[in-house]
């Protein structure tokens, strides 16, 4: 493979991995905020909490909807966030493996 093509592909894969990582961080912050609001750790009237919940509901909830149809709630615990987290982790790991294989193909 051409060195430029290898560099380009690994760079694009790295950017996608960074976006997935940022999305996973947003999921974690959204989950933690929802958990703290549910257990009364923070007030739902706090402007920062409202902002996090609003952004989370617009960015994360649309992705969780189809997962919630497949992953059932167990004793009232919503496991769809954990399922989404695992799916994103597997995709990110696969992309890292793919980038490594592409980079190694340039050494041959």
N, C-alpha and C positions, 0 to 999 in steps of 0.2 A: 504494500500500500504506500501511497505517497505520504511523505512526512507531514505535509500541510493538512491532508485529510485526516490523518491520525490525530494531530493536534486539535483540529477543528471538532472532531467527534468527541474526543475526551473532554474538551472544554464545554461543549453543549451538554454532555452527560453530567459534568460537574455542576453546571448551572441548574440543571433540573434537580439534582440532588440537594442543592442549596435551597431551592424553592420548596421541595418536599420537607426539608428540615425546618424551614420557617413555618410551614403550615402545621407541622407536628408541634412546634412550640406554641402556635396559636391555639391548637386543640387543647394542649395541656393547660394553658392559661384560662381558656374558656371553661374547661372541666373543673379546674380548681376553684374558679370564681363561682360557678354554679353550686359546687359542693359547699363552699363557705356560706353562700346565701341560704342554701337549704337547711343547714344546721345552725343558722343564726350567728355565724362568726362575723359577718359583715352585713351592713344594712343594704337592702336593695335600692334604697333611695340615694345612695352615694353616687355622685356624678361619674366617678371613675368606674364604678361597678356597672352602672347603667351603660356606659360607653362600651365596656368589654362585652357585656351581654348582647348589646345591639350589634356590634361588629361580629361577634361569634354566631349570633343567630342568622346573620346574612351570609357569612362565609362558610360556616360549618354545618349548620342544620340542613341545607339542601343536599349535602353529600351524605348526611346521616339518614335521611328519609328512606332511600332504597335499602340501606343496610338494616334499618329497623324492621323492614318487612321480612327479612331473612333471619336475623338474629333475634330470638325471643327474649323478653325480659324474664329474669329469674328472681323470684321473690321481690318484685318491685325494683330490681336493680337493672339499669339500662346498660347493657354490655356493648351497644353499638359503637360507642366511642373507643372502647378497647379494641374492637374488631377493626375499626378504621385505622387506629394506630398501628396494629399488627400488619394490615395490608400495606400501609405506606412504608413501614419498616422493611418489609419483604421486597417491595418495589425498589426502594433505595439501595438495599443490599445487592439486588440483582444488577442494578445499574452500575454500582461500584465494581462488581465482578466483570461486567461487560466492558467497562472502561479499562480495567486491568488487562483483559484479553486483547483488546484493540491495541493497547500500548505495547504489549508483548509481541504482537504480530509485526510491529514495526521494527523490532530488534532482530527478527529472523532474516 
